[in-house]
Amino acid sequence: MTPVEMSSPRVAIATVVARNYLSFARVLALSLRAHHPHVRFLVVVAADPGTDWQLEGEPFEIVALDNLGIPDLQRVCFGCSRLELAVLVKPFLMRHLLDRGIDAGIFLDPDVLVVGDLTPIFVEVTRHAIVLTPHLLQPLEGDERIARELNILQAGTFNAGFVGVSDRPITRAALAWWQDRLLADGSGALERGVYYDQRWLDLLPVLFDDVSVMRDVGCNIAYWNLPERKVQVSSGGAILAGGAPARFFHFSGFEPQHPSIPSRYSSLRWDAPFSDAAVIYKQYADLLLAAGHDVTSRTKYGFDYFDNGAPISPQARAVYKSLGATVADFGDPFQTARPDSYFRWLSDNHPEAMV
């Protein structure tokens, strides 16, 4: 057991997945258990609110979506795409951790693999209200330096795949602010300066006190910083990044069926400088496949359908959100039988939104 775990058992890591990402949550859970077997790992599975849907035999503790205190949950789920709902849940899940008496609560995206000791992260989180990790830790070089930095400016300085919190009044104020902003706009509309939950994080260090930026090259190793954080795997299996111990990799945009491509969001390809990193990515692909990725990745998203099985199009969601508070008159937006249901109103007024 690590020193942090002995002195403070109230450490927890959490994530949120739809059912198609269950294999990612399984791999993250097992990697965390290998390095910190006594740290709790909680997972929100975005299944239908109000249903008694359970997973048995999973290597994590399940938190029900409708236990997070998200207001007007049915409306929120209807108005969000799968990705939008996953990012919106995040600050509510972190508040849930604090409500359960957690000293150090950490959110990790499900496509993360723990490869080393996280104790320094636990210590940093207990010392500060909020801890963030930036995408980059040094000025970029090379022919693509400007394009890569501009991409970060669009997506956000900090990566939302890791956020750490401890229970302080300023933390709860910051989470409430983040919840409010994501309920208002958690879309990926780069043209409006929004990128899901991530661009909002840029404001945290200036709006709230005690926000720590963790400058550890072993944290959040991903396609956006791989060229600067040379990955080395020793003959004994120890993993270094930028000459320091690697703590966790973030496989954003990675598809295990194509392990030679680090991310669908990047033109980076494996060549000599990245040969050791390629080994890690191949191992991760094998872990995902062993965790049932071929099956889970084909699972449909429950909130993509009305209760009669008709698909909910992006246009149907956009129209619904444009109506504002008046959507309360429709009741449960997923239900179709009522004469005054949203489904029937949409069919009559916006037939082009019906798939």
C-alpha positions as CSV (number, residue, x, y, z in Angstrom):
1,M,0.0,0.0,0.0
2,T,1.3,3.5,-0.9
3,P,1.9,6.1,1.8
4,V,-1.1,8.2,0.6
5,E,-3.3,5.1,0.7
6,M,-2.2,4.3,4.3
7,S,-2.7,7.9,5.6
8,S,-5.8,8.7,3.6
9,P,-8.0,5.8,2.5
10,R,-10.5,8.2,1.0
11,V,-9.0,8.3,-2.5
12,A,-11.2,7.5,-5.4
13,I,-10.9,7.6,-9.2
14,A,-14.0,7.7,-11.4
15,T,-15.0,7.8,-15.0
16,V,-18.1,7.8,-17.2
17,V,-18.9,5.5,-20.2
18,A,-21.7,4.6,-22.5
19,R,-22.0,0.8,-22.9
20,N,-19.9,0.9,-26.1
21,Y,-16.9,2.0,-23.9
22,L,-17.2,-0.7,-21.3
23,S,-14.0,-2.4,-22.5
24,F,-12.1,0.8,-21.9
25,A,-13.4,1.1,-18.3
26,R,-12.5,-2.5,-17.7
27,V,-8.9,-2.0,-18.8
28,L,-8.5,1.2,-16.8
29,A,-9.9,-0.6,-13.7
30,L,-7.4,-3.5,-14.0
31,S,-4.5,-1.1,-14.7
32,L,-5.4,0.9,-11.6
33,R,-5.7,-2.2,-9.5
34,A,-2.3,-3.4,-10.6
35,H,-0.6,-0.2,-9.2
36,H,-3.1,0.9,-6.5
37,P,-5.2,-2.0,-5.4
38,H,-6.8,-0.1,-2.5
39,V,-8.0,2.9,-4.5
40,R,-11.7,2.8,-5.2
41,F,-12.7,3.0,-8.9
42,L,-16.3,4.1,-9.7
43,V,-18.0,4.2,-13.1
44,V,-21.1,5.9,-14.3
45,V,-22.6,3.9,-17.1
46,A,-24.9,6.0,-19.2
47,A,-27.9,3.7,-19.3
48,D,-31.6,4.7,-19.1
49,P,-32.4,6.7,-16.0
50,G,-34.8,5.1,-13.6
51,T,-34.1,1.5,-14.8
52,D,-32.5,-1.1,-12.6
53,W,-29.8,-1.9,-15.1
54,Q,-26.9,-3.7,-13.4
55,L,-23.5,-5.1,-14.5
56,E,-22.3,-8.1,-12.6
57,G,-18.7,-9.2,-12.3
58,E,-17.2,-5.9,-13.5
59,P,-13.9,-4.8,-11.9
60,F,-15.4,-1.5,-10.7
61,E,-18.2,0.0,-8.6
62,I,-21.2,1.3,-10.6
63,V,-22.8,4.7,-9.9
64,A,-26.3,5.2,-11.2
65,L,-26.7,8.1,-13.6
66,D,-29.9,9.2,-11.8
67,N,-28.0,9.4,-8.5
68,L,-25.8,12.3,-9.6
69,G,-28.4,15.1,-9.1
70,I,-28.5,16.3,-12.7
71,P,-31.5,18.5,-13.0
72,D,-34.2,17.5,-15.5
73,L,-32.2,14.4,-16.3
74,Q,-34.6,13.0,-19.0
75,R,-34.5,16.3,-20.9
76,V,-30.7,16.5,-20.6
77,C,-30.2,12.9,-21.9
78,F,-32.5,13.6,-24.8
79,G,-30.8,16.8,-25.8
80,C,-27.2,15.4,-25.6
81,S,-25.3,13.2,-28.0
82,R,-23.4,10.3,-26.4
83,L,-20.2,12.4,-26.2
84,E,-22.0,15.5,-24.9
85,L,-23.7,13.5,-22.1
86,A,-20.4,11.9,-21.1
87,V,-18.7,15.3,-20.7
88,L,-21.7,16.9,-19.0
89,V,-21.8,14.2,-16.3
90,K,-18.2,14.9,-15.3
91,P,-18.6,17.8,-12.8
92,F,-21.7,16.1,-11.3
93,L,-19.7,12.9,-10.8
94,M,-16.9,14.8,-9.1
95,R,-19.4,16.5,-6.7
96,H,-20.8,13.0,-6.0
97,L,-17.3,11.8,-5.0
98,L,-17.0,14.7,-2.6
99,D,-20.4,14.0,-1.2
100,R,-19.2,10.5,-0.4
101,G,-16.4,11.9,1.8
102,I,-13.6,11.4,-0.7
103,D,-10.3,13.3,0.2
104,A,-8.8,13.1,-3.2
105,G,-11.3,12.6,-6.1
106,I,-9.9,12.2,-9.6
107,F,-11.7,11.9,-12.9
108,L,-10.0,10.0,-15.7
109,D,-11.3,9.5,-19.1
110,P,-12.0,5.8,-19.8
111,D,-9.4,5.6,-22.5
112,V,-6.6,6.0,-19.9
113,L,-4.1,3.3,-18.9
114,V,-2.3,3.5,-15.5
115,V,1.3,2.4,-16.0
116,G,3.0,3.7,-12.9
117,D,2.8,5.1,-9.4
118,L,0.0,7.8,-9.0
119,T,1.0,8.7,-5.5
120,P,2.4,12.2,-6.5
121,I,-1.0,12.9,-8.1
122,F,-2.9,11.9,-5.0
123,V,-0.6,14.2,-2.9
124,E,-1.1,17.1,-5.2
125,V,-4.9,16.7,-5.2
126,T,-5.1,16.6,-1.4
127,R,-3.1,19.8,-1.3
128,H,-5.1,21.8,-3.7
129,A,-8.8,22.5,-4.5
130,I,-8.4,21.6,-8.1
131,V,-5.6,20.0,-10.1
132,L,-5.3,20.2,-13.9
133,T,-2.8,18.8,-16.5
134,P,-2.0,20.9,-19.6
135,H,-1.8,19.4,-23.0
136,L,1.7,20.8,-23.5
137,L,4.6,21.5,-21.1
138,Q,7.0,23.2,-23.4
139,P,7.1,25.3,-26.6
140,L,6.8,23.1,-29.7
141,E,9.5,22.8,-32.4
142,G,9.5,21.4,-35.9
143,D,7.6,22.1,-39.1
144,E,4.2,21.5,-37.5
145,R,4.8,23.5,-34.3
146,I,2.4,26.3,-35.2
147,A,-0.4,24.1,-36.5
148,R,-0.1,21.9,-33.4
149,E,-0.1,24.8,-31.0
150,L,-3.1,26.4,-32.8
151,N,-4.9,23.1,-32.4
152,I,-4.4,23.2,-28.6
153,L,-5.6,26.9,-28.6
154,Q,-8.8,25.7,-30.2
155,A,-9.3,22.6,-28.0
156,G,-8.2,24.2,-24.7
157,T,-5.0,24.6,-22.7
158,F,-5.9,21.8,-20.2
159,N,-6.9,18.3,-21.0
160,A,-10.3,17.3,-19.5
161,G,-9.3,13.7,-19.4
162,F,-7.9,14.3,-16.0
163,V,-9.3,16.6,-13.3
164,G,-8.5,16.2,-9.6
165,V,-10.5,17.8,-6.7
166,S,-10.5,17.9,-2.9
167,D,-13.4,18.9,-0.8
168,R,-13.2,22.7,-0.2
169,P,-15.8,25.4,-0.5
170,I,-14.0,26.8,-3.6
171,T,-14.0,23.4,-5.2
172,R,-17.8,23.1,-4.8
173,A,-18.2,26.6,-6.2
174,A,-16.0,25.7,-9.2
175,L,-17.9,22.5,-9.9
176,A,-21.3,24.3,-9.6
177,W,-20.0,26.8,-12.2
178,W,-18.8,24.1,-14.5
179,Q,-22.1,22.2,-14.2
180,D,-24.0,25.3,-15.1
181,R,-21.8,26.1,-18.1
182,L,-22.1,22.6,-19.5
183,L,-25.8,22.5,-19.0
184,A,-25.9,25.8,-21.0
185,D,-23.4,24.6,-23.7
186,G,-21.3,21.5,-23.7
187,S,-21.1,21.1,-27.5
188,G,-18.1,20.9,-29.8
189,A,-18.8,24.1,-31.6
190,L,-15.2,25.3,-32.2
191,E,-16.5,28.2,-34.3
192,R,-18.1,29.6,-31.2
193,G,-15.1,28.9,-29.0
194,V,-16.6,25.9,-27.3
195,Y,-15.1,22.4,-27.2
196,Y,-17.3,20.2,-25.0
197,D,-16.2,20.5,-21.3
198,Q,-12.6,21.4,-22.1
199,R,-12.5,25.1,-23.1
200,W,-14.4,26.0,-20.0
201,L,-11.4,24.7,-18.0
202,D,-9.2,27.5,-19.4
203,L,-11.2,29.9,-17.1
204,L,-10.8,27.9,-13.9
205,P,-7.3,29.2,-12.8
206,V,-8.4,32.8,-13.1
207,L,-12.0,32.5,-11.8
208,F,-11.2,30.4,-8.7
209,D,-8.3,30.2,-6.2
210,D,-6.1,27.2,-5.5
211,V,-6.1,25.7,-8.9
212,S,-2.8,23.7,-9.4
213,V,-1.3,23.0,-12.8
214,M,0.6,19.7,-12.5
215,R,3.7,19.8,-14.7
216,D,4.6,16.1,-14.6
217,V,5.7,14.7,-17.9
218,G,4.5,11.3,-16.8
219,C,0.9,12.4,-16.7
220,N,-1.5,12.4,-19.6
221,I,0.9,11.1,-22.2
222,A,-1.0,11.2,-25.5
223,Y,-0.7,11.9,-29.2
224,W,-0.6,15.7,-28.7
225,N,2.6,15.5,-26.6
226,L,4.3,12.3,-27.7
227,P,6.9,14.0,-29.9
228,E,8.2,16.0,-26.8
229,R,7.9,13.1,-24.3
230,K,10.0,10.4,-25.7
231,V,8.7,7.1,-24.4
232,Q,11.2,4.4,-23.4
233,V,10.5,0.9,-22.2
234,S,13.3,-0.8,-20.4
235,S,14.1,-4.5,-20.6
236,G,12.6,-4.9,-17.2
237,G,9.3,-3.2,-18.3
238,A,9.8,0.2,-16.6
239,I,8.3,3.0,-18.7
240,L,9.8,6.5,-18.9
241,A,8.4,9.5,-20.6
242,G,10.7,12.4,-21.2
243,G,13.2,10.7,-18.9
244,A,10.8,10.6,-16.0
245,P,8.6,7.8,-14.7
246,A,5.4,7.4,-16.8
247,R,2.2,7.5,-14.7
248,F,-0.7,7.2,-17.2
249,F,-1.3,7.3,-20.9
250,H,-4.3,8.8,-22.5
251,F,-5.4,7.0,-25.7
252,S,-7.7,9.7,-27.1
253,G,-9.0,8.8,-30.6
254,F,-7.3,5.3,-30.5
255,E,-9.0,2.4,-32.2
256,P,-7.6,-1.0,-31.2
257,Q,-8.4,-2.4,-34.7
258,H,-5.8,0.0,-36.0
259,P,-2.9,0.0,-33.5
260,S,-0.5,1.5,-36.0
261,I,-2.5,4.8,-35.9
262,P,-2.1,6.5,-32.5
263,S,-5.2,8.6,-32.9
264,R,-7.9,9.3,-35.5
265,Y,-7.4,13.0,-34.5
266,S,-3.7,13.1,-35.5
267,S,-1.5,12.6,-38.5
268,L,1.2,11.1,-36.3
269,R,2.5,7.7,-37.3
270,W,4.9,5.3,-35.7
271,D,8.5,5.5,-36.9
272,A,11.9,5.1,-35.3
273,P,11.5,7.9,-32.6
274,F,8.2,6.5,-31.4
275,S,9.0,2.7,-31.5
276,D,8.7,2.2,-27.8
277,A,5.5,4.2,-27.7
278,A,4.2,1.9,-30.4
279,V,4.8,-1.1,-28.1
280,I,2.6,0.5,-25.4
281,Y,-0.2,1.3,-27.9
282,K,-0.1,-2.3,-29.3
283,Q,-0.3,-3.7,-25.7
284,Y,-3.2,-1.4,-25.0
285,A,-5.0,-2.6,-28.2
286,D,-4.5,-6.2,-27.0
287,L,-5.9,-5.4,-23.6
288,L,-9.0,-3.8,-25.1
289,L,-9.7,-6.7,-27.3
290,A,-9.2,-9.1,-24.4
291,A,-11.7,-7.0,-22.5
292,G,-14.4,-7.6,-25.0
293,H,-14.1,-4.5,-27.2
294,D,-15.3,-6.3,-30.3
295,V,-18.6,-6.8,-28.5
296,T,-19.0,-3.7,-26.5
297,S,-18.1,-1.3,-29.3
298,R,-21.1,-2.4,-31.3
299,T,-23.5,-1.7,-28.4
300,K,-26.2,0.8,-29.3
301,Y,-26.7,4.0,-27.3
302,G,-30.0,3.9,-25.5
303,F,-30.6,7.6,-25.6
304,D,-30.4,7.6,-29.4
305,Y,-34.0,6.2,-29.7
306,F,-37.6,7.1,-28.8
307,D,-39.5,4.5,-26.8
308,N,-41.1,3.2,-30.1
309,G,-37.6,2.4,-31.5
310,A,-37.5,5.4,-33.9
311,P,-34.0,7.0,-34.0
312,I,-33.4,10.5,-32.6
313,S,-31.6,12.5,-35.2
314,P,-29.1,15.4,-34.4
315,Q,-31.7,17.7,-35.9
316,A,-34.4,16.4,-33.5
317,R,-32.1,17.2,-30.6
318,A,-31.2,20.6,-32.0
319,V,-34.9,21.6,-32.4
320,Y,-35.7,20.3,-28.9
321,K,-33.0,22.4,-27.3
322,S,-34.0,25.5,-29.3
323,L,-37.5,25.4,-27.7
324,G,-36.1,26.3,-24.3
325,A,-38.3,25.9,-21.2
326,T,-41.4,25.2,-23.3
327,V,-40.2,21.6,-23.8
328,A,-41.6,20.9,-20.3
329,D,-45.1,20.8,-21.9
330,F,-44.1,17.6,-23.8
331,G,-43.3,15.6,-20.6
332,D,-40.8,12.8,-21.1
333,P,-39.3,13.5,-24.6
334,F,-38.5,9.8,-25.2
335,Q,-42.2,8.8,-24.9
336,T,-44.2,8.8,-28.1
337,A,-47.8,7.6,-27.2
338,R,-49.2,10.8,-25.8
339,P,-51.0,13.0,-28.3
340,D,-49.0,16.0,-27.0
341,S,-45.6,14.2,-27.1
342,Y,-42.5,15.8,-28.6
343,F,-42.4,12.9,-31.1
344,R,-45.8,13.8,-32.5
345,W,-45.1,17.6,-32.4
346,L,-41.8,17.0,-34.3
347,S,-43.5,14.8,-36.9
348,D,-46.0,17.5,-37.6
349,N,-43.8,20.6,-37.5
350,H,-40.3,19.4,-38.5
351,P,-40.7,16.2,-40.6
352,E,-37.2,16.8,-42.0
353,A,-35.9,16.0,-38.5
354,M,-37.5,12.6,-38.5
355,V,-35.0,9.9,-39.7
